[in-house]
């Protein structure tokens, strides 16, 4: 179940982006007519490669963090009686 939140987030984003083209008004202009003539193929490919690389790095970082926190063991916390000094927190981040 570890990758499910990441996959759901990714597929939700893809579904949302596939359903819209913000610079086009549906039925009034074709996508091919909205393409900018000043943006060349090199700029397009470069920006796509950078986006995919950045997204891949973020996916790896997300995976590592989710795996690290999923493997952590929670320490049971004893029940406190009124007037006692508060117990140590059940979860302490390790920096």
GISULLIN-V455982 format. One record per run of one state. SS is the DSSP state (h for helix, s for strand, l for the rest). FROM is the first residue (numbers start at 1). TO is the last residue. Records with the same first field share a line. If there is no record, write none. Layout:
SS=FROM-TO + FROM-TO
//
This chain:
l=1-3 + 19-30 + 35-40 + 72-95
h=4-18 + 31-34 + 41-71
//
